[in-house]
Amino acid sequence: MLITRENIFLNMTFRDKREIFCFLATQAVAQGWAEDADKIEADLWARENQYSTGFESQIAIPHAKTANVTHAGVIFIRLQNPIDWESLDDLPVQIIFGLLVPESGAKLLHLQIINSLASQIVDDEFTAHLFSVNDEDELFQYMKSRIAIEEEV
């Protein structure tokens, strides 16, 4: 399972994308997916600079397919206060799904994760849960029931 309980963070406080990308990169190293947080952060920025990963309904999916991670993973963050993200609908972002996928051997996995998340975030029931559930364990179980993508080994 690419979403784990340890990678769900509720009511976090960040000022901007820079702080969030730093957090995502640090978590990737802490989880053992990567060795160099600076490289992961640079990979996230390289992708973000192509065009914004802010979708609609206050949700962003920053992601990178990179040689700097060894395992795919998803980090979920719900912010205490929304921040500007230059989203498609110009609304600030409060929900973040950070995705990191290894460049080699995971060509389809990257798209499968994004497609699975995109199909869920258009569902009002799903997004309502993302914004309202205040227990990490409960939110993890809910996401696990709705997003079933496994990393191919």
C-alpha positions as CSV (number, residue, x, y, z in Angstrom):
1,M,0.0,0.0,0.0
2,L,1.5,3.3,-1.1
3,I,-0.5,5.3,1.5
4,T,0.5,4.4,5.1
5,R,-0.7,5.6,8.4
6,E,2.7,7.1,9.2
7,N,2.4,9.3,6.1
8,I,-0.8,11.1,7.1
9,F,-0.4,14.5,8.7
10,L,-3.4,16.4,9.8
11,N,-3.7,20.1,10.8
12,M,-0.2,21.0,9.8
13,T,1.0,24.6,9.6
14,F,3.2,25.7,6.6
15,R,3.5,29.1,5.1
16,D,4.2,28.2,1.5
17,K,5.1,25.5,-1.1
18,R,8.8,25.8,-0.2
19,E,8.1,24.6,3.4
20,I,5.8,21.8,2.1
21,F,8.4,20.6,-0.5
22,C,11.1,20.6,2.2
23,F,8.8,18.6,4.5
24,L,7.9,16.1,1.8
25,A,11.6,15.6,0.9
26,T,12.5,15.2,4.6
27,Q,9.7,12.6,5.0
28,A,10.9,10.6,2.0
29,V,14.4,10.3,3.6
30,A,12.9,9.5,7.0
31,Q,10.8,6.7,5.4
32,G,13.9,5.3,3.6
33,W,12.7,6.1,0.1
34,A,15.5,8.5,-0.6
35,E,18.9,9.5,0.8
36,D,19.1,13.2,-0.2
37,A,16.3,15.5,0.8
38,D,17.8,18.4,-1.2
39,K,17.6,16.3,-4.4
40,I,14.0,15.3,-3.8
41,E,13.1,18.9,-3.1
42,A,14.8,20.0,-6.3
43,D,12.8,17.2,-8.2
44,L,9.5,18.5,-6.8
45,W,10.4,22.1,-7.8
46,A,11.5,20.9,-11.3
47,R,8.0,19.4,-11.8
48,E,6.1,22.3,-10.2
49,N,7.9,24.8,-12.5
50,Q,6.5,23.0,-15.5
51,Y,3.0,23.9,-14.4
52,S,1.2,24.1,-11.1
53,T,0.2,20.9,-9.4
54,G,-2.7,22.7,-7.7
55,F,-6.0,21.2,-8.9
56,E,-9.4,22.4,-7.9
57,S,-11.3,22.3,-4.6
58,Q,-8.3,23.3,-2.5
59,I,-6.3,20.1,-3.4
60,A,-2.7,19.9,-4.8
61,I,-0.8,16.8,-5.9
62,P,2.9,17.8,-6.1
63,H,4.8,14.8,-7.6
64,A,8.1,13.7,-9.1
65,K,9.2,10.7,-11.0
66,T,12.8,10.6,-10.1
67,A,16.0,8.6,-9.9
68,N,16.5,10.0,-6.4
69,V,13.9,7.7,-4.7
70,T,14.0,3.9,-4.4
71,H,10.4,3.3,-3.4
72,A,7.2,4.9,-4.4
73,G,5.1,6.6,-1.8
74,V,2.3,9.0,-1.0
75,I,2.4,11.6,1.8
76,F,-0.9,13.2,2.8
77,I,-1.0,16.6,4.4
78,R,-4.0,18.6,5.6
79,L,-3.2,22.1,6.4
80,Q,-4.6,24.0,9.4
81,N,-4.8,27.1,7.1
82,P,-4.9,27.1,3.3
83,I,-2.0,28.5,1.4
84,D,-1.7,30.0,-2.1
85,W,-0.7,27.4,-4.7
86,E,-1.5,29.0,-8.1
87,S,-4.2,26.3,-8.5
88,L,-6.4,25.8,-11.6
89,D,-9.3,27.5,-9.8
90,D,-7.2,30.1,-8.0
91,L,-8.3,28.8,-4.6
92,P,-5.8,28.3,-1.9
93,V,-4.8,24.7,-1.1
94,Q,-5.5,22.9,2.1
95,I,-5.1,19.2,1.1
96,I,-1.8,17.9,-0.3
97,F,-1.0,14.5,-1.7
98,G,2.8,14.4,-2.2
99,L,3.8,11.6,-4.6
100,L,7.3,10.3,-5.2
101,V,7.9,7.5,-7.7
102,P,11.2,6.0,-8.8
103,E,12.1,6.8,-12.4
104,S,13.2,3.3,-13.3
105,G,10.8,0.4,-13.4
106,A,7.7,2.5,-12.5
107,K,6.6,4.1,-15.8
108,L,2.9,3.2,-15.3
109,L,2.8,3.4,-11.5
110,H,3.2,7.2,-11.6
111,L,0.2,7.6,-13.9
112,Q,-1.8,5.0,-12.0
113,I,-1.4,6.9,-8.8
114,I,-2.3,10.3,-10.3
115,N,-5.3,8.8,-12.1
116,S,-6.5,7.0,-9.0
117,L,-6.3,10.2,-6.9
118,A,-7.8,12.3,-9.6
119,S,-10.8,10.0,-9.9
120,Q,-11.3,10.2,-6.1
121,I,-10.9,13.9,-5.6
122,V,-13.8,14.7,-8.0
123,D,-16.0,12.6,-5.6
124,D,-17.7,15.0,-3.1
125,E,-18.0,12.3,-0.5
126,F,-14.2,11.5,-0.7
127,T,-13.2,15.1,-0.5
128,A,-15.6,15.8,2.4
129,H,-13.8,13.0,4.3
130,L,-10.4,14.5,3.6
131,F,-11.5,17.9,5.0
132,S,-13.5,16.6,8.0
133,V,-12.0,13.5,9.6
134,N,-9.8,14.5,12.5
135,D,-8.4,11.0,13.3
136,E,-5.4,9.8,11.3
137,D,-6.2,6.1,11.8
138,E,-9.8,6.7,10.6
139,L,-8.7,8.7,7.6
140,F,-6.1,6.0,6.7
141,Q,-8.7,3.3,6.8
142,Y,-11.0,5.4,4.6
143,M,-8.3,6.2,2.1
144,K,-7.1,2.5,2.0
145,S,-10.7,1.5,1.1
146,R,-10.9,4.0,-1.7
147,I,-7.4,4.1,-3.2
148,A,-5.9,0.7,-3.9
149,I,-2.6,1.0,-5.7
150,E,0.3,-1.3,-4.9
151,E,3.9,-0.7,-5.9
152,E,5.0,-3.4,-8.3
153,V,8.2,-5.0,-7.1
